Amino acid sequence: MLKKINNKVRDGDTIAVWFSCGAASAVAAKKTIEMFGDRCKIRILNNPIKEEHHDNKRFLRDVERWLEVEIESVTTENFPSASINDVFREKKAMSFVHGAPCTLNLKKLARTQWEMSNNFDWFVLGFTSEEHHRHTSFIESSMRFDLLPVLIANDLNKADCFNIILDADIKLPEMYKLGYPNANCIGCVKASSPTYWNHVRRLHPEVFKDRASLSRELGCKLVKVKGVRIFLDELDPNLTTRSMKNQAAIECGIFCEKD
């Protein structure tokens, strides 16, 4: 596959890499530069979200120095605040069956608007080798054939990406250290697991309280117990169902899934 994507990319092409402040997308950016930086224009792009952990900005700056390329900020004109709460209130919803309005509006819409006003030939996402199915699903659902599977082609999994970041003397985002499965917003509304939400309640009680209050206001039942949806403020603080490491499907990016 590595040879195949090398042959697809032409000299002078522009490649857009979407960096989400996670380890995988950081390594995807690095590998893209290593593979094509001498013959293509590489643009590294990030959708900032107000409710992300503040350490994500530190990680972005560290990665920017590592890549020696400016990371561009891309927001949607519809929500200049880049706040998930603003989206929830305007859309009167927090989570849909196949995703969340925050991802749809702050990331997908922002990217669509960027693509409409910028010329590029290929784009890169942080799909790792164990996420080949997600890469395939994205292509099949979007009919987009300009996605370069850089990490998959290099046979790099999530653990490999963590190690590459650490070998570069870059501290991983604080969200990983806190036991979260990714560097998404604190209190990701795509999660429905009691384990995840009680983790948020313990580590970030103010965020839990905010999500619980707004979900009541909008009538959104975010957590699932024994197959039944309940409000966050109805959740037993001692209830756990599965380990946090199994929640990695709660991914926030151009291809949005729920656990």
C-alpha positions as CSV (number, residue, x, y, z in Angstrom):
1,M,0.0,0.0,0.0
2,L,2.9,2.3,0.7
3,K,4.2,2.1,-2.8
4,K,0.6,2.5,-4.2
5,I,0.0,5.8,-2.4
6,N,3.4,7.1,-3.3
7,N,2.7,6.5,-6.9
8,K,-0.7,8.2,-6.7
9,V,0.7,11.5,-5.4
10,R,2.1,13.8,-8.1
11,D,4.9,16.3,-7.8
12,G,3.4,19.7,-6.9
13,D,0.2,18.3,-5.3
14,T,-1.2,19.9,-2.2
15,I,-2.0,17.6,0.7
16,A,-4.2,18.8,3.6
17,V,-3.6,17.0,6.9
18,W,-6.3,17.3,9.6
19,F,-4.7,17.4,13.0
20,S,-7.0,16.9,16.0
21,C,-4.5,17.4,18.9
22,G,-4.2,13.6,19.2
23,A,-1.2,11.4,18.9
24,A,-2.3,9.6,15.8
25,S,-3.0,12.7,13.7
26,A,0.3,14.3,14.9
27,V,2.2,11.2,13.6
28,A,0.1,11.2,10.4
29,A,1.2,14.8,9.8
30,K,4.9,13.9,10.5
31,K,4.8,10.9,8.1
32,T,3.1,12.9,5.4
33,I,5.8,15.5,5.6
34,E,8.5,12.8,5.5
35,M,6.9,11.0,2.6
36,F,5.9,14.0,0.4
37,G,7.3,17.2,1.9
38,D,10.1,17.4,-0.7
39,R,7.8,17.3,-3.7
40,C,4.3,18.5,-2.4
41,K,2.8,21.4,-0.5
42,I,1.7,20.2,2.9
43,R,-0.9,22.1,4.9
44,I,-1.6,21.1,8.5
45,L,-5.1,22.1,9.7
46,N,-6.8,22.1,13.1
47,N,-10.4,22.7,14.2
48,P,-10.1,24.4,17.6
49,I,-12.8,23.6,20.1
50,K,-13.4,25.8,23.1
51,E,-14.3,22.9,25.5
52,E,-11.2,20.9,24.7
53,H,-8.7,20.5,27.6
54,H,-6.4,23.5,27.7
55,D,-3.3,21.3,27.4
56,N,-4.3,20.5,23.8
57,K,-3.0,24.0,22.8
58,R,0.3,23.2,24.4
59,F,0.5,19.9,22.5
60,L,-0.4,21.7,19.3
61,R,2.5,24.1,19.8
62,D,4.9,21.3,20.6
63,V,3.8,19.4,17.5
64,E,4.1,22.5,15.4
65,R,7.8,22.9,16.4
66,W,8.4,19.2,15.7
67,L,6.9,19.4,12.2
68,E,8.5,22.8,11.5
69,V,5.2,23.7,9.7
70,E,2.6,26.2,10.8
71,I,-0.6,24.5,12.0
72,E,-3.5,26.5,10.6
73,S,-6.7,27.1,12.5
74,V,-10.0,26.4,10.7
75,T,-13.3,27.4,12.2
76,T,-16.8,27.7,10.7
77,E,-18.3,31.1,10.1
78,N,-21.6,29.7,11.5
79,F,-20.1,29.3,15.0
80,P,-17.1,31.7,15.4
81,S,-17.0,30.9,19.2
82,A,-16.1,27.3,18.3
83,S,-18.1,26.3,21.4
84,I,-20.0,23.0,21.6
85,N,-22.5,24.5,24.0
86,D,-23.4,27.2,21.5
87,V,-24.1,24.4,19.0
88,F,-26.1,22.4,21.4
89,R,-28.3,25.3,22.3
90,E,-28.9,26.4,18.7
91,K,-29.6,22.9,17.4
92,K,-31.5,22.0,20.6
93,A,-29.8,18.7,20.6
94,M,-26.5,17.2,22.0
95,S,-26.3,13.8,20.3
96,F,-27.8,12.1,17.3
97,V,-28.0,8.4,16.3
98,H,-24.9,8.6,14.1
99,G,-22.9,11.4,15.6
100,A,-23.2,14.7,17.3
101,P,-24.1,18.3,16.2
102,C,-20.8,19.6,17.6
103,T,-18.8,17.5,15.3
104,L,-21.1,18.1,12.3
105,N,-20.9,21.9,12.8
106,L,-17.6,22.7,14.3
107,K,-15.5,20.2,12.4
108,K,-17.3,18.7,9.3
109,L,-18.9,22.0,8.3
110,A,-15.7,24.0,9.0
111,R,-13.8,21.5,6.8
112,T,-16.4,21.7,4.0
113,Q,-16.2,25.5,4.0
114,W,-12.4,25.3,4.0
115,E,-12.4,22.9,1.0
116,M,-14.7,25.1,-0.9
117,S,-12.3,28.0,-0.7
118,N,-9.0,26.2,-0.9
119,N,-7.4,24.1,-3.6
120,F,-6.0,20.7,-2.5
121,D,-5.5,17.3,-4.1
122,W,-5.4,14.9,-1.2
123,F,-6.2,14.9,2.5
124,V,-5.0,12.9,5.5
125,L,-6.7,11.7,8.7
126,G,-5.3,9.9,11.7
127,F,-6.7,6.4,10.9
128,T,-4.3,3.9,12.4
129,S,-3.6,0.3,11.2
130,E,-6.2,-1.2,13.6
131,E,-8.8,1.2,12.1
132,H,-8.7,0.0,8.6
133,H,-12.4,-0.6,8.8
134,R,-13.0,3.0,9.7
135,H,-10.9,4.1,6.7
136,T,-12.9,1.9,4.4
137,S,-16.3,3.0,5.9
138,F,-15.3,6.6,5.4
139,I,-14.6,6.1,1.7
140,E,-17.7,4.0,1.1
141,S,-20.0,6.5,3.0
142,S,-18.6,9.7,1.6
143,M,-17.4,8.5,-1.9
144,R,-14.2,10.4,-1.3
145,F,-11.2,8.8,-3.0
146,D,-8.7,11.6,-2.2
147,L,-8.0,10.3,1.3
148,L,-4.4,9.1,1.8
149,P,-4.1,6.3,4.5
150,V,-0.7,7.4,5.6
151,L,-0.6,5.6,9.0
152,I,-2.2,2.4,7.6
153,A,0.3,2.3,4.8
154,N,3.1,2.6,7.3
155,D,1.5,-0.1,9.5
156,L,1.4,2.2,12.5
157,N,-1.1,1.5,15.3
158,K,-2.1,3.8,18.2
159,A,0.6,2.5,20.5
160,D,3.2,3.1,17.8
161,C,2.0,6.7,17.5
162,F,2.2,7.2,21.3
163,N,5.8,5.9,21.2
164,I,6.8,8.1,18.3
165,I,5.5,11.2,20.1
166,L,7.3,10.2,23.3
167,D,10.6,9.5,21.4
168,A,10.4,13.0,20.0
169,D,10.4,14.2,23.6
170,I,6.9,15.6,23.3
171,K,4.5,15.2,26.3
172,L,1.3,13.5,25.3
173,P,-1.9,15.6,25.8
174,E,-3.1,15.7,29.4
175,M,-6.3,13.9,28.5
176,Y,-4.4,10.7,28.0
177,K,-2.7,11.0,31.3
178,L,-6.1,11.5,32.9
179,G,-7.3,8.2,31.6
180,Y,-9.5,9.4,28.8
181,P,-9.3,7.3,25.6
182,N,-8.6,10.3,23.3
183,A,-8.0,14.0,23.4
184,N,-11.6,15.0,22.6
185,C,-13.6,17.5,24.6
186,I,-13.9,16.7,28.3
187,G,-17.4,15.2,28.6
188,C,-17.8,14.0,25.0
189,V,-21.5,13.7,24.2
190,K,-20.9,10.8,21.8
191,A,-20.2,8.6,24.8
192,S,-23.0,6.7,26.4
193,S,-21.1,4.5,28.8
194,P,-21.6,4.9,32.6
195,T,-17.9,4.2,33.1
196,Y,-17.0,7.1,30.9
197,W,-19.4,9.6,32.5
198,N,-18.6,8.6,36.0
199,H,-14.9,9.1,35.1
200,V,-15.9,12.7,34.0
201,R,-17.8,13.2,37.2
202,R,-14.8,12.2,39.3
203,L,-12.1,14.2,37.4
204,H,-14.1,17.1,36.1
205,P,-17.2,17.5,38.2
206,E,-17.9,21.0,36.9
207,V,-18.1,19.6,33.3
208,F,-20.3,16.8,34.4
209,K,-22.6,19.3,36.1
210,D,-22.7,21.5,33.0
211,R,-23.5,18.5,30.7
212,A,-26.1,17.2,33.1
213,S,-27.9,20.6,33.4
214,L,-27.9,21.3,29.6
215,S,-29.0,17.8,28.8
216,R,-32.0,18.2,31.1
217,E,-32.7,21.6,29.5
218,L,-32.7,20.1,26.0
219,G,-34.2,16.7,27.0
220,C,-31.2,14.7,25.9
221,K,-30.5,11.4,27.7
222,L,-26.8,10.9,27.1
223,V,-26.0,7.8,29.2
224,K,-27.2,4.2,28.6
225,V,-27.7,1.7,31.4
226,K,-28.8,-1.9,30.5
227,G,-29.9,-0.7,27.1
228,V,-32.1,2.2,28.5
229,R,-31.2,5.8,28.0
230,I,-31.2,8.0,31.2
231,F,-30.3,11.5,32.1
232,L,-26.8,12.1,33.5
233,D,-28.2,13.3,36.8
234,E,-29.9,9.9,37.2
235,L,-26.6,8.0,36.9
236,D,-25.5,6.0,39.9
237,P,-22.0,7.5,40.8
238,N,-20.7,4.0,41.6
239,L,-21.8,2.3,38.4
240,T,-19.2,1.1,35.9
241,T,-19.8,-1.2,32.9
242,R,-16.5,-1.6,31.1
243,S,-12.9,-0.3,31.1
244,M,-12.0,3.1,29.7
245,K,-9.6,1.6,27.2
246,N,-12.6,0.0,25.4
247,Q,-14.1,3.4,24.7
248,A,-11.7,4.3,21.9
249,A,-14.5,4.4,19.4
250,I,-15.5,7.8,20.9
251,E,-13.5,9.6,18.3
252,C,-14.0,13.2,17.3
253,G,-13.0,14.0,13.7
254,I,-14.2,14.2,10.2
255,F,-15.7,10.7,10.6
256,C,-17.7,10.9,13.7
257,E,-18.8,7.7,15.5
258,K,-20.6,6.8,18.8
259,D,-19.7,4.1,21.2
